[in-house]
Amino acid sequence: MAERLGVGLGWRTELDLSIARLPGVDWVEVVAENLHAPHLPASLLALRERGMPVLPHAVSLSLGGAEPLDTNRVEHLAELARALDAPLVSDHVCFVRAGGLDSGHLMPLPRTREALDVLVANVRLAQSIVDVPLALENIAALLQWPENTLSEEHFLTELTERTGCLLIVDVANLYANARNVGTDPVAFLDGIPWERLAYVHMAGGVERDGVYHDTHAHPIVPEVLDLLAELRRRTDPPGVLLERDDDYPTDSELAAELATLRATVTA
């Protein structure tokens, strides 16, 4: 299990002043593709100088893609980790590119032996480039591949066994998948190797026309908090992060959500 982090908030330029003055923010996560090591924002550097951990989180490595891994993207992530003295880096269990096209979205992998072999090879290559542990996150999906032969928890468990990678469990994504494609989040929580947990993601969403959208622009719904409590019954997560990417709330609303997360994982 990764080092203790506490309760964190996703760093965005729209929230930089809020993060600096909010109580109860122990660490931040940054979108790696939005930053460049030689030109880091002054407000982010100020947090780092205060001793706050800053963890780069990538969205474009396409580690599950069948095409050769773009090692330039991994080098960028590694450079950013060095500049921020980050304890770990992360991306997702997904692909984003195929056939020369970029989806613009995190696409689910077929959970097959062949897809797992490709993912394992790409993760090992990425690990040989970055100087810190690599964590991978479960994604929200609106479809399941008909070729699936492994459960998500089995797929992720074998991934950790074969690569030594860590896991980020996105609880909001578990809820979205349960609502939209009928997966069982409790079975997922029962099957995950908790000793490989890096930290947990939490975010808000909304239902539209019978589909639950993981928007990162709404308050966390009670059902996602219930799932976090279910997770807490199985493990004491090293960290929990609140993600907010749009329709940014007031400082007091952010502080209240952070306090709720802290109360849930320390209960």
HELIX and SHEET records of a PDB file:
HELIX    1   1 THR A   13  LEU A   15  5                                   3    
HELIX    2   2 ASP A   16  ARG A   21  1                                   6    
HELIX    3   3 ALA A   32  ASN A   34  5                                   3    
HELIX    4   4 ALA A   37  HIS A   39  5                                   3    
HELIX    5   5 ALA A   42  GLU A   49  1                                   8    
HELIX    6   6 THR A   71  LEU A   84  1                                  14    
HELIX    7   7 ARG A  113  ILE A  129  1                                  17    
HELIX    8   8 GLU A  152  THR A  163  1                                  12    
HELIX    9   9 VAL A  171  VAL A  181  1                                  11    
HELIX   10  10 PRO A  185  GLY A  191  1                                   7    
HELIX   11  11 TRP A  194  ARG A  196  5                                   3    
HELIX   12  12 PRO A  222  ARG A  232  1                                  11    
HELIX   13  13 ASP A  251  THR A  266  1                                  16    
SHEET    1   A 8 VAL A  54  HIS A  57  0                                        
SHEET    2   A 8 TRP A  27  VAL A  31  1                                        
SHEET    3   A 8 GLY A   6  GLY A  10  1                                        
SHEET    4   A 8 GLY A 239  GLU A 243  1                                        
SHEET    5   A 8 LEU A 197  ALA A 203  1                                        
SHEET    6   A 8 LEU A 166  ASP A 170  1                                        
SHEET    7   A 8 LEU A 134  GLU A 137  1                                        
SHEET    8   A 8 VAL A  89  HIS A  92  1                                        
SHEET    1   B 2 PHE A  95  ALA A  98  0                                        
SHEET    2   B 2 LEU A 101  MET A 107 -1                                        
SHEET    1   C 2 VAL A 206  ARG A 208  0                                        
SHEET    2   C 2 VAL A 211  HIS A 213 -1                                        
END                                                                             
